[in-house]
Amino acid sequence: MKALITGGGGFLGSAIAHMLHTRGDEVIVLGRRRYAHHEQAGLATVQADIRDAAAVGRACGGVDVVFHTAALAAIWGPRKLFHDINVGGTRNVIDACRNAGVGRLVFTSSPSVVFGDEDLCGVDESQPYPQRFLAHYPETKAEAERLVLGANGPGLATAALRPHLIWGPGDPHLIPRVIERARQGKLMQVGDGTNLVDITYIDNAAEAHLLACDALLSVGVEQSSSFAAPCAGKAYFISQGEPVALWPWLGGILNAVGAPPIRRSVSYAAARWIGTVAEAVYRFMRLPGEPRMTRFLAAQLAKSHYFDISAARSDFGYVPRVSTQEGLLRLLGWLSR
């Protein structure tokens, strides 16, 4: 098949592109920059912004499936920017798929779309969106997810995946940032350290997208029947299937790479108060960058959030083939290079 990947230069987008290319599919990567690693692998690239509806429309010409991974993922920033990219960009992708006759759309959502400020312990996809979000990112991702799922119908089959805390070799954000902050003496545990959190190894997250894509065509080869596939029009949690105790898990990685251990901690209540004040200061002063603590970040670091992935197992055969232990060995090997 011919696949277009928005945000294809990112961590997850690159993994999906590599996996598709390896199995023989034709891949087009759409991103705001040129990506040497894709060009060297012989992948076609389109340099464009998903906010550019015309460019997205041109990129979708002749495509069988779109993997929409592009998003603004951050804890802070102007609401308009989040909305323009996460909601407006997604609307452009949906419109382009319909206009170009693309049969399938797999959207990368986030478990944060159901996260307010309470523990989420083993919940499934029946968990509703919260009445109030703590940040623009989960709010706009939830709105984008609604658009994608609502677009499912004759001619366009859609599904949304919610992988949680993607990590592994090549990770440009999560683990390297934790290690850097620890080495700078700036890493502090938030909460009592007992919270359980889902994580997702990069290869498992990418494979889940391919499985969902293939399942959208499982009802028949006609595009008009794909929207009735078991996973069509639905959202799915994706993870390792076994949560980790977040702070001990991070502590083990720090120890393995010779970084200083986490010696300081702050209660969730204190971190939330600090985040509230910091947000107010940044908003009032219009400061650049982002606060070191926000209400959303405090809740993410202190609360438990892990999910039931049985729906993904039953509807499109998702199995986390790379175990957490094997993934950790691969990660440490990459970090030690």
Buried (B, 14 or more C-beta within 10 A) or exposed (E): BBBBBBBBBBBBBBBBBBBBBEEEBBBBBBBEEEBEEBEEBEBBBBEBBBBBBEBBBEBBBEBBBBBBBBBBBEBBBEEEBBBBBBBBBBBBBBBBBBEBBBBBBBBBBBBBBBBBBEBBBEBEBEBEBBEEBBBBBBBBBBBBBBBBBEBBBEBBBBBBBBBBBBBBBEBEEBBEEBBEBBBEEEBBBBBEBEBBBBBBBBBBBBBBBBBBBBBBBBBEEEBBBBBBBBBBBBBBBBBBBEBBBBBEBBBBBBEBBEBEEBEEBBBBEEBBBBBBEBBEEBEEEEEEEBBEBBBBBBBBBBBBBBBBBBBBBEBBBBEBEBBBEEBBEBBBEEBEE
